[in-house]
Amino acid sequence: MSWDQPTVPEKKKGMGCAQVGTVLFVVLTLGVLACYLAIFVYPQAPFNPFPPLVVHVPTATPVAKGAATPTVAPTFTRPRTFPATWTATPTPTITPTYTPRPTWTPVPPTPTSKPLPAFSLAINPIYTEQSVYSGVGDWWTGVAGEVFDKLGQPVTDVKIHVWDDDGHHWYVVPGDAEKYADVYGAKYGSKGTYAWWEQVLDASCHQSVGVHVQVERNGRAASSAVSVKTTGDCDKNLVIIHFRKNY
């Protein structure tokens, strides 16, 4: 004996999620279309994100009869004008101006020293005892010397000018005191010639006086003045001053 199982009726399934989404999309689409239609009909709708610009035209003020109608002067706007044909303005080319340089004139060198005189001091003055004359050691004092050229030859065509601080002046000629060459010779800086000169001073060997000696030729100075001062010592009562010819 077989038993048939009873048939149970199937329940209707509810609306699924897909169907709900479809319905929602259709509703939203219809809403958007309705908004577009409303904006098209009434652009100034508050929900329009881009409302059109509204131009407010001022209302004309009524003018009473008999009153003059005000005339508004038109505002002048200068029109922009352009030349019929535009021509480019050439850029000026700067031409360099030649400026002559100053003319260079050579300047002769400035002499750093005075020209060399015809005669100059041969060696420094020598202080020694006068040994030519005897018996004058207690009072005699004077100056003497020799004049020679660069080769050691005697020079006698000049004069020796001697003067002291007391205003005494003397002139002697080289060659007038030959004895000095025999006594002093080359030991005291001479060249052993006979061109010696000598001048006794107007003072004693116990005095110290200033003396000046200079070579002169044709009445003019041919050397610088050599200034010395006697010692006031009778053991050194002679001052030897030699001159050398330079040219």
Helices and strands as residue ranges (DSSP letters): H 17-41, E 119-121, E 126-128, E 142-148, E 159-164, E 169-172, H 179-183, G 185-188, E 196-200, E 210-217, E 220-221, E 226-229, G 234-236, E 238-240, E 243-245
